């Protein structure tokens, strides 16, 4: 029998907007750049081992026997180096070394293969390595 988890992952969030959502507990991080992520969990759904980036670009939490990771990466061609560093050195701190089922979601602001872009080439080796 399948179980509903009843959670949502959000990006570029505003604390005042999220406070209006009833029957959900809000776990969020908004950093100095005013960008952030949030996990909304239906009341009664316990999150544990919550990890947050202080600058607002990501968070992770354990839900039952699964890890949910929500990230918001740097955007724009001029931020390519910051984005690669984000995937290579920062996101790994949200993911524990143990192998468990995981949902990785977010606003990646890049693609996994060169076949995935439509306008500008925006491939990220760091994200591809992280997924592997």
BELPEJO-V672947 format. One record per residue. N is the residue number from 1. RES is the residue in one small letter. SS is DSSP state (a for helix, b for strand, c for the rest). BURIAL is I if it has 24 or more other ideal C-beta (glycine too) atoms within 12 Angstrom, else O. Layout:
BEGIN
((N	RES	SS	BURIAL) (N	RES	SS	BURIAL))
END
This chain:
BEGIN
((1	x	c	O) (2	x	c	O) (3	x	c	O) (4	x	c	O) (5	x	c	I) (6	x	c	O) (7	x	b	I) (8	x	b	I) (9	x	b	I) (10	x	b	I) (11	x	b	I) (12	x	c	I) (13	x	c	I) (14	x	c	O) (15	x	a	O) (16	x	a	O) (17	x	a	O) (18	x	a	I) (19	x	c	O) (20	x	c	O) (21	x	c	O) (22	x	c	O) (23	x	c	O) (24	x	b	O) (25	x	b	I) (26	x	b	I) (27	x	b	I) (28	x	b	I) (29	x	b	I) (30	x	b	I) (31	x	c	O) (32	x	c	O) (33	x	c	O) (34	x	c	O) (35	x	c	I) (36	x	b	I) (37	x	b	I) (38	x	b	I) (39	x	b	I) (40	x	b	I) (41	x	b	I) (42	x	b	O) (43	x	c	O) (44	x	c	O) (45	x	c	I) (46	x	c	O) (47	x	b	I) (48	x	b	O) (49	x	b	O) (50	x	b	I) (51	x	b	I) (52	x	b	I) (53	x	c	I) (54	x	c	O) (55	x	c	O) (56	x	c	I) (57	x	c	I) (58	x	b	I) (59	x	b	I) (60	x	b	I) (61	x	b	I) (62	x	b	I) (63	x	b	I) (64	x	c	O) (65	x	c	O) (66	x	b	O) (67	x	b	I) (68	x	b	I) (69	x	b	I) (70	x	b	I) (71	x	b	I) (72	x	b	I) (73	x	c	I) (74	x	c	I) (75	x	c	I) (76	x	c	O) (77	x	a	O) (78	x	a	O) (79	x	a	O) (80	x	a	I) (81	x	a	O) (82	x	a	I) (83	x	a	I) (84	x	a	I) (85	x	a	O) (86	x	a	I) (87	x	a	I) (88	x	a	O) (89	x	a	O) (90	x	a	I) (91	x	a	I) (92	x	a	O) (93	x	a	O) (94	x	a	I) (95	x	c	I) (96	x	c	O) (97	x	c	O) (98	x	c	O) (99	x	c	O) (100	x	c	O) (101	x	b	O) (102	x	b	O) (103	x	b	O) (104	x	b	I) (105	x	b	I) (106	x	b	I) (107	x	b	I) (108	x	c	I) (109	x	c	I) (110	x	c	I) (111	x	b	O) (112	x	c	O) (113	x	c	O) (114	x	a	O) (115	x	a	O) (116	x	a	O) (117	x	c	O) (118	x	c	O) (119	x	c	O) (120	x	c	O) (121	x	c	O) (122	x	c	I) (123	x	b	I) (124	x	c	I) (125	x	a	O) (126	x	a	I) (127	x	a	I) (128	x	a	O) (129	x	a	O) (130	x	a	I) (131	x	a	O) (132	x	c	O))
END
